[in-house]
Amino acid sequence: NSIWPADSQVTLGLNFNAVYEGKAVYFKTGENTLSTESGNDISVGDGSEGNPYLIYTNGQLDKVRANLDKCFRQMRNLDLEGYVSDTCNEANGWLPIGEEAIPFTGCYDGNNKSIAHLRIVRSDKMGVGLFGFAVGDSEPVKIHNLTLTDCFVDIPDTGYDDGPISAMPEFGGSTNFYGCGSLVGCCANAYITSCHSTGVVVGFGPLSSGIGGLIGFSESCDIADCTTGDMDISDSMTVWGKNSCGGLIGRCSNTYVSGCNSNSTVKATESSQYVGGLIGYLQSLYEYEEGYKIENCMAKGSVTGGNYVGGLVGCNEYCSIYSCRSESSVVGKEDVGGLVGQSNLSGSEMKKIQNCIANGNVKGKSYVGGLIGYILSAEIWQKAYVTNCSANMESIIANSYCGGLVGFNSSCLILASNVKFDTLSYDDETAYDSSIGGLVGYVEYGHVFGCYAEFNTIKASRPESDYADGVGGLVGRSTENVCLYNSYAKGDIVYDGLYAGGLIGYNNTQHIKNCYADVSLSDGIDYKGSLCGFN
């Protein structure tokens, strides 16, 4: 064993990197020397992707901000608890790496190592996370193989009003984004793969929007094989915020998301919008192209918010969703779904929600579905499909436009899909039911082919005004060129209102073929029929 003072050189005949008394120790090839360096200096590597700078210490991690266009590889697990520097203090914690004007443009390979106890408390910045802004230039920025454990990232409420949207900062051509996540606040033209996080992310401060467990806001990115929370341990990731809150990503545009999972508690304010177990707001900026997609993703835990609340995605605009699953319980007000709160599948190219499953209880006021709360398309069903999907849960609670699978369907085709539930009932505090169906609450210009609904009980109450509406084993109300083929319903309906039917409560221009119902209808219904209450 040899002992040498810091900053000395010793001739050795071997190659290695190590840590000695908190300092990086490395062998310089070609010089036959061993050096120790202070915890802040980065001396190993040249910063290229093929020969990245090596990160051994908290101080070296802190120096990444001084080399924003370089590449790095983390060589050991780091713990930021108690770490203090010019850019990391007790009051505000870590200063995010990269700003909007000067973002991180390089690459960071976590090398399957971890960073523990990242702490950030800042309400004065847009882009809050380990990396504040990560934006690719001629090449995408890359962040991969990194785990954050027991993080705490907070945009606190300072008491200021949100203010007008025109006064809010812009990123990627959009306004009203703060961008808060444990790994990255805001990213664009980025590849983020195999990154993971546990802890707490909070965004209640002024302008708070785009709050995600891992990423706050993404645009034109590929995000793959990332997770938030331990999939085997509940409450291992918590996301609280105002708008566009997601267990993994708060808000993403023109982004592919694949193989990602979240086990999170996501909770937003009662007045919030766009809240999801995986993604709060998902969009393609180009309606009439094929669109971006998410696939092979899963969310579980609980999701609570105001409007546009979903177990997987709060609101989806122009994106397809394939082979995804939600095990989340969901509570909201309007546009609430076990998988997606609202989904707009408009566009000249085909958009689909396919091979998806939702298995959590759902509660809302209106436009509520076990799978999707509200689905629509501008192209009258030929280009928008929900196919081979299912929902299974104990209870769905809503007061209007509610279905076991879809609450409101406008111009979409629902194909080869099914739902099984115990009870669909109204909120006792505000009993008011209209357009309640075992499969779909309300259909206009849409079609239902090869579907079924099996349930124990649908319980509904007369609306406050006696207008034509309905409760049905399969569809509550249909209107405007609707087809129902090769489908069935089975269960009991308890209703004291106007129209109830084993298949359809109120049918206006729906074409029915090869369908049947094994549904019992209670006494107290004004107009009821084994197939249609009104036809």
Summary of the structure (lengths in Angstrom):
residues: 535
radius of gyration: 26.6
end to end distance: 92.5
largest distance: 96.5
contacts: 2325
relative contact order: 0.05
helix: 3%
strand: 54%
